[in-house]
Amino acid sequence: ARVAVVVVAAGSGTRLQAAAPKAFVGIDAHSLLAHALRGVLAVPRAQVVVVAPAGREDQARTEAEASGAAARVSVVTGGATRQASVRAGLSAVWSDVEVVLVHDAARALTPPEVFTRVIAAVRAGAPGVLPVLPVVDTIKRVDADFVVTGVDRSDLARAQTPQGFARDILDAAYRSADREYTDDAALVAAAGHRIQTVPGDERAFKITGPADLERARALVAGAPM
Ligand code: C5P
């Protein structure tokens, strides 16, 4: 079954305090998007749909060409929310695709093994697959300046991407979604499907603020592209 990976890269990245939209900020000589594409393109033969900020489509195409796999990369324009951007990406998925992964470009250093685990679980029959990591901090429910209660972390997990789905299930869930969900797994769960977990990876952290960018720079300096 053919795989497509929708890479959402249309966020503004205001929390990064950079001049360019987040996907085009440099980690080293290469942008977040370039690094994200390197991981995604390790999935053999997969179609890759890059969802770019409006006005930055050509820049995204240039990154795709530099990756050396432009023939299997499509670029579409994103929307005002992540969910709208994913929806735009899904509209460009080839008709013969049966497994769709949705991935944040902001998780630019996600290693290929995570893609492999997610795809294998979807191929084995899971309607939806979510990479997760354990919660290591003690978690508190708070109300303004006071602690309300502790929360048992043993049944909590940190959700990452790529999240993978059977294509028909993801398309139908997006058609029926009537509000914004925090991620694709939540949207598909709301449509009545069980989401299976697989191990995530610390390197799949989301580059959100300046400290995350520093972490990404340190990692890449240790293992250049
Ligand atoms: O804003 P946040 O960090 O949750 O964004 C996660 C991913 O979703 C990023 O890769 C970002 O580029 C993407 N996104 C998008 N369109 C939006 C908002 C976010 O493609 N409107």
Residues whose N, C-alpha, C, O or C-beta is under 5 A from the ligand:
A	BS01	C5P	V8 A9 A10 G11 V51 G78 G79 A80 T81 R82 S85 D104 A105 A106
